[in-house]
Amino acid sequence: MKCAKKTSYGSMSVEDVQRKFNITFNLQTIFEPLPVVAPSDILKSALRRASGLALFSEKSRSEFIVAPILLEVRELAQEIISIYSGVTFDVSPEEGLQGICDFLITQSPPLPTIQAPIIMLVEAKKNDIETGLGQCAAEMIAAQRVNQRNNYEQPYIYGCVTSGELWQFLRLKNTRLDIDSEKLYIEHLDRILGFFLKIIKG
């Protein structure tokens, strides 16, 4: 007798999330106009140096592209956020809301337990942004649950799926999940930074 495969964030598709959690997906512009924030010379230099590497794996993209950008976001936000990488985030295992998150950003100090999550970031498997949308949506629902349990008033939970080269943002309020209609390329780093800062600072 085979054991049933355990459901986790990474195994969920958009259709799974729609069916299990009664989520409505919408394709639209999330922020208009989208602010721009100039990247620092340090970040531009780090990404330029990384461009010569063979960034074929998720781990290499995480270390050389995604992490430096998130650290720049934290510095621009005057360190009012905390960044967690590769953390276990088991919120409701019976519903499949469990597993390891690539990156999770909170509006709380760095603590052993995750509090006040606001942004969930998923690294796209095989550079496929679309397949990461279900995983990201499931993680956003889990973050929403944590905030509700802790009576933390956060009107929106945001998400981002990235291949390193492409970045697509999401926004969840109640059971409505908006997917930004535009994918941002790494060449438009000022817009990617602007999106993050808009989320964090409003």
Secondary structure in CASP SS format (residue, H / E / C, confidence):
PFRMAT SS
TARGET T0000
AUTHOR 0000-0000-0000
METHOD secondary structure of the structure
MODEL  1
M C 1.00
K C 1.00
C C 1.00
A C 1.00
K C 1.00
K C 1.00
T C 1.00
S C 1.00
Y H 1.00
G H 1.00
S H 1.00
M C 1.00
S C 1.00
V H 1.00
E H 1.00
D H 1.00
V H 1.00
Q H 1.00
R H 1.00
K H 1.00
F H 1.00
N C 1.00
I C 1.00
T E 1.00
F E 1.00
N E 1.00
L E 1.00
Q E 1.00
T C 1.00
I C 1.00
F C 1.00
E C 1.00
P C 1.00
L C 1.00
P C 1.00
V C 1.00
V C 1.00
A C 1.00
P C 1.00
S C 1.00
D H 1.00
I H 1.00
L H 1.00
K H 1.00
S H 1.00
A H 1.00
L H 1.00
R H 1.00
R H 1.00
A H 1.00
S C 1.00
G C 1.00
L C 1.00
A C 1.00
L C 1.00
F C 1.00
S C 1.00
E H 1.00
K H 1.00
S H 1.00
R H 1.00
S H 1.00
E H 1.00
F H 1.00
I H 1.00
V H 1.00
A H 1.00
P H 1.00
I H 1.00
L H 1.00
L H 1.00
E H 1.00
V H 1.00
R H 1.00
E H 1.00
L H 1.00
A C 1.00
Q C 1.00
E C 1.00
I C 1.00
I C 1.00
S E 1.00
I E 1.00
Y E 1.00
S E 1.00
G E 1.00
V E 1.00
T E 1.00
F C 1.00
D C 1.00
V C 1.00
S E 1.00
P H 1.00
E H 1.00
E H 1.00
G C 1.00
L E 1.00
Q C 1.00
G C 1.00
I E 1.00
C E 1.00
D E 1.00
F E 1.00
L E 1.00
I E 1.00
T E 1.00
Q C 1.00
S C 1.00
P C 1.00
P C 1.00
L C 1.00
P C 1.00
T C 1.00
I C 1.00
Q C 1.00
A C 1.00
P E 1.00
I E 1.00
I E 1.00
M E 1.00
L E 1.00
V E 1.00
E E 1.00
A C 1.00
K H 1.00
K H 1.00
N H 1.00
D C 1.00
I H 1.00
E H 1.00
T H 1.00
G H 1.00
L H 1.00
G H 1.00
Q H 1.00
C H 1.00
A H 1.00
A H 1.00
E H 1.00
M H 1.00
I H 1.00
A H 1.00
A H 1.00
Q H 1.00
R H 1.00
V H 1.00
N H 1.00
Q H 1.00
R H 1.00
N C 1.00
N C 1.00
Y C 1.00
E C 1.00
Q C 1.00
P C 1.00
Y C 1.00
I E 1.00
Y E 1.00
G E 1.00
C E 1.00
V E 1.00
T E 1.00
S C 1.00
G C 1.00
E C 1.00
L E 1.00
W E 1.00
Q E 1.00
F E 1.00
L E 1.00
R E 1.00
L E 1.00
K E 1.00
N C 1.00
T C 1.00
R E 1.00
L E 1.00
D E 1.00
I E 1.00
D E 1.00
S C 1.00
E C 1.00
K C 1.00
L E 1.00
Y E 1.00
I H 1.00
E H 1.00
H H 1.00
L H 1.00
D H 1.00
R H 1.00
I H 1.00
L H 1.00
G H 1.00
F H 1.00
F H 1.00
L H 1.00
K H 1.00
I H 1.00
I H 1.00
K H 1.00
G C 1.00
END
